[in-house]
Amino acid sequence: MKKLFLLFAVATMTLSIYSCRETTQENAEDAVENTGDAIESAGENAENAAENAGDEMEQEAEGTDDMNADDDMNTDDDM
């Protein structure tokens, strides 16, 4: 009877350790995937910001910038 109980206890512990290991592995995979998605999103945001900044600088240089309409117009009233 003791051997049967001991065998059952060892089998139960083995199964619980094995199932925890799978859960940890799945959690790690999810974390890596989420990190990759966050990095990709941050890269896209940085690319968009750089593109918008370039467009803004180009418009400012050409005098067609709508953001600061007052300083784009060179009239005698502003001076």
ABEGO torsion letter per residue (X at the ends): XAAAAAAAAAAAAAAAAAAAAAAAAAAAAAAAAAAAAAAAAAAAAAAAAAAAAAAAAAAAAAGABAABAAAABBBAAAX
